Amino acid sequence: MSILLAAVIVVVVTALAITAMLLVRRGAPDGSYFTDGDRASGVFGVLATTFAILAGFVVFLAFESYDTSRTGAETEARLIARQFEIVQFLPAPAAKALTGELGCYARNVVHREWPQMADGHPPNANPWGVALFRTLRATNPRSATEQAAYSKYLDQRADQEMARQDRVHGAEAVIPTPLWMVLGLSATILFAYMLFFADSGEGRVTQAMLMGSVAVVVTSLLLLLWFLDNPFHGGVGSLKPVAMERTLALLEQQAPVVGGVTYPCDAAGVARG
């Protein structure tokens, strides 16, 4: 969701809430519909506090998921770059194949997996992860250097898989539907309760400010929850494959050093042929 769309939603919801308040104000008695304003304000305070506590807890939960996905994406990209260097110490045929497949894995993450996650669909297993495993299984390290590189690569492959799972986790909504329903119901109750504060004795601007401030805060908070629950949505602040793109650029820089790289895929990470 873009900033412009979010701003439009806030403005529209606030305008509707203010309009409703001013319409109710026309027939409202002087002093609002409540005969005991202090008691009514106390009840509203309980409702608002309950909503704030619930929303704050959900924000913490959603931000934790957002941060986990961000950290996982950065860790995964960093490990791919390290693996690219480590495989150069493996036997020549395997080193050449693994080098190209690691590049294809990174390309697939950027050009295939990320658009899927932006659409709200967790990606399937990366096909180049399977190709890397097959090539690695056929590798027969003999020297001490090759064996050390083989062992190190296995360790980092396990870490890379964990980082990938952290990244993909964010593509699945962490806020369950029942919780969204409770938040929506709570927000609706707050808006409805505010209408009973309509007071024909107060000015229109004061009444508009009374309802508008609540509408802006509640709507903005719900939009923030949606943003954190959909970290790959593609708008401002969303998670983008910046770390993996840096890794791809690094692999291109290192390619001449390792004697060139032959990628068994196209620029989008799709296997040739």
Residue pairs with C-beta under 8 A, 6 or more apart in sequence:
1 223
1 226
1 227
1 230
1 233
1 235
2 235
2 236
3 235
3 236
5 235
6 223
9 219
9 223
10 216
10 219
10 220
10 223
13 215
13 219
14 212
14 215
14 216
14 219
17 191
17 194
17 211
17 212
17 214
17 215
18 208
18 211
18 212
18 215
20 191
20 195
20 211
21 194
21 195
21 198
21 207
21 208
21 210
21 211
22 204
22 207
22 208
24 195
24 198
25 198
25 199
25 200
25 202
25 204
25 207
26 200
27 200
28 198
28 199
28 200
29 199
29 200
30 199
30 200
30 201
31 37
31 199
31 201
32 40
32 196
32 197
32 198
32 199
33 196
33 197
33 198
34 40
34 196
34 197
40 196
40 197
43 193
44 190
44 193
44 194
44 197
47 186
47 189
47 190
47 193
48 190
50 186
51 183
51 186
51 187
51 190
51 218
54 182
54 183
54 186
55 183
55 221
55 222
55 225
58 175
58 179
58 183
58 225
59 221
59 224
59 225
59 228
61 174
61 175
62 174
62 175
62 225
62 228
62 229
63 228
65 169
65 170
65 174
65 228
65 229
65 231
66 170
66 228
66 231
66 239
68 166
68 169
68 170
69 166
69 167
69 168
69 169
69 170
69 171
69 231
69 232
69 239
70 170
70 231
70 239
71 166
72 162
72 163
72 164
72 165
72 166
72 167
72 168
72 169
72 170
73 163
73 166
73 167
73 239
73 241
73 243
73 244
74 243
75 159
75 160
75 163
75 166
76 109
76 160
76 163
76 164
76 167
76 243
76 244
77 106
77 243
77 244
77 246
77 247
78 243
78 247
79 156
79 159
79 160
79 163
80 102
80 105
80 106
80 160
80 244
80 247
81 247
81 250
81 251
82 156
83 98
83 102
83 153
83 156
83 157
83 160
84 99
84 102
84 103
84 250
84 251
84 254
85 254
86 149
86 152
86 153
86 156
87 94
87 95
87 98
87 99
87 102
87 149
87 153
88 95
88 99
88 258
89 95
89 145
89 146
89 148
89 149
90 98
90 139
90 141
90 146
90 149
90 150
90 153
91 139
91 140
91 141
91 142
91 146
94 135
94 136
94 138
94 139
96 262
97 135
98 132
98 135
98 136
98 139
99 258
99 261
100 261
100 262
100 263
100 264
100 265
101 128
101 131
101 132
101 135
101 264
102 128
102 132
102 251
103 248
103 251
103 261
103 263
103 265
104 128
104 131
104 263
104 264
104 265
104 269
104 271
105 126
105 128
105 129
105 132
105 269
106 244
106 247
106 248
106 251
106 269
107 248
107 263
107 265
107 267
107 268
107 269
108 126
108 127
108 128
108 265
108 268
108 269
108 270
109 126
109 241
109 244
109 269
110 241
110 244
110 245
110 248
110 269
111 267
111 268
111 269
112 123
112 268
112 269
112 270
113 123
113 126
114 232
114 240
114 241
116 122
116 123
116 171
117 123
117 168
117 170
117 171
117 232
118 232
118 233
118 234
118 238
120 171
120 173
120 230
120 232
120 233
121 171
122 168
122 171
122 172
123 168
123 171
126 164
127 271
128 265
128 269
129 161
131 264
132 157
136 150
136 153
136 154
136 157
139 150
141 147
141 149
141 150
170 231
170 232
170 239
171 232
173 229
173 230
174 229
175 225
175 229
183 222
183 225
184 222
187 218
187 219
187 222
190 214
190 218
191 211
191 214
191 215
191 218
194 210
194 211
194 214
195 211
197 210
198 207
199 207
227 233
227 235
227 237
227 238
230 238
231 238
231 239
232 238
232 239
251 261
255 261
264 271
264 272
265 271
265 272
266 272
